[in-house]
């Protein structure tokens, strides 16, 4: 056979062997070869990178760290090397150095315009050393540059908190202002800035009470005012009778002549002025005469107008209470509460409160406790008929903003359900203020005082859990929140149970039991897509914990759930990709093959999947399947006009599997199709050599004949070799 001029140095040979052993998961052997390569060429980074990976897989992190240090010294601008070095530093407990190295990696990625990796490394830096200002600052600056101003604000707030804790007030104020410059409505930035400016001054916990009309009286005043304005407008000729009738109705109503007012309003409607203001007044007049059916009819019509929704719901609740229809009364009072609640929260909390009120309504109906329902209704009526109710609602909402920031939007209904809501309002407000001042013991005492008077008021228990968190008593807070979530489940309020468990997940993201609890809760209440997302997160948790077996099991469980999701194929693809990758990592080739085969069925044109199938077929020595897959993949690349990419893929495979004849043959065909005759001859030459070594003389003759037909430079040598084969001189 004609010898091709390949002067493979010992370095290249050792490095290739190292890569092959690494591919097979034979890390000790890979390590030995990488060391040989490093000895041959101490100035090359690849052997040290290989050594680092091998040591890491063997759990020898100190040695991995040393290898990565050497590689990084050779390639000081490689961001991936910096990232690997940082991870090794974190593993051996050098948190600050790890954080600084993650920051350096982020800078390098940013220079290469890889924003995602830059952000990822800064996040890792913060995890490694949360009190290192540089990571927070760079994170904020990147978010500013890419236009994510709300995230930039959050990062600046974290930075301001760090400087406040260090006693650097001017620096803390500077970053508060930067946060507010990015997000003027950022509540944390506002609160922190206020505390920095005014020191330890305690804000009033209860506002000065001012007389305030009940929702019904406020709506009545609004209706009367609007109807009076209609009278004084310049009327068209047909409107003069309506003006007269309206004047009569208002006069009778002001004198307490209920019958006269009702008669006049009915005539107003008959005359064509069918507006919510008239219906609302009529409804209240009928209610005062205890003509409940007529009152409900007109209040329901007024309810369609947003400006009368609160007053109408409240009045309808009173009507249904009078008639003994508890469920309907509850429904309207809860709607009234919801309107009040939604008027005091931002858009982000609005959707959560709407879901919560829906759950609360279902919960009250499911409980069927008539006595408690009446007590709740009476509590509501007392509160909204008292002076200063609106100020109290606004103040409470201001005090519990911190809980809303954690995804727990407390509702007025939960407070009002307590037997003495005024006491609950006071305890929640004061406890929050004390907690903000870091007077945790006093905040806890105030919270216990509230719980003593309302032991089943869950917002107070939530507040207690948050105090425990602030005191870094995470285990106790977790237990507390799990009990609260269970209570919400028993009350038939799954949405709140889920939000509580999500809060816990943010608090203890690596706690497997909490995440499993959340998954089970989501599934039991039909939130399948969210459960799927949590299963994916659970798999990542197990992966981070180096428990790949359990990670695989998590993804397998998620796969079983996909038929119940709203996007079955999308979830299946996402899960199968992850499973395939994990199976490869643990060298479960058959299982990986099954995963990628299913992915191929989902999307036959996914070239990455098809490439992985080729690799697996070769690894499992399934030659026919590998050959068929290669041919189909070549067709895909040909259709897209990207045969050169396919050639690159096969070249990589051929380097890993240098004795695979099918790969050499496929490469030769592609090169011929691309018009690269010399490259085709090179592959055919290698193929012929492999065929001769394997004793496949007939196939070797055909290969050499093909080479001769291409008229290579050494055509005479190939012709002589073919003659010797035909004479049987080579055996």
Order of alpha helices (4+ residues) and beta strands (2+ residues): alpha-alpha-alpha-alpha-alpha-alpha-alpha-alpha-alpha-alpha-alpha-alpha-alpha-alpha-alpha-alpha-alpha-alpha-alpha-alpha-alpha-alpha-alpha-alpha-alpha-alpha-alpha-alpha-alpha-alpha-alpha-alpha-alpha-alpha-alpha-alpha-alpha-alpha-alpha-alpha
